[in-house]
Amino acid sequence: MSDENGGGERGRIGHEIFDQVEKLVNEEGLSRTQAFQRVSDETGRRAGTVAANYYRVARQRGAQLQPRTPRGARARGRADGTGVDAALAKAQEALRELGDVVRRQEKELESLRAQAEQYQKLKALVSKSI
């Protein structure tokens, strides 16, 4: 069971994916992301799996790849500190909201206690009259 390159079956799919993506990028002018999605749709594999296979084979073949850049708010926060500030602001807002809820519940409890006291008085009056 060896392939044409003498490397065996293991890793064959990765090389096929790499070749498919390269063909789509070069012949149809798709971005790699678009090519990953197209191969994903055609093969039933997840786009992330296609991308992982592509980059694994690209590294094996010595391709010069751009360094990975972090994405999302968490990554930006680590880079420039704004994520920490945003998280603190969010936490402070959540604590304010929680404080408001607790205050409303305290007022409601006071009202319920007063109603319960009135109920007990009425109950005592009714039981005396029976």
Order of alpha helices (4+ residues) and beta strands (2+ residues): alpha-alpha-alpha-alpha-alpha
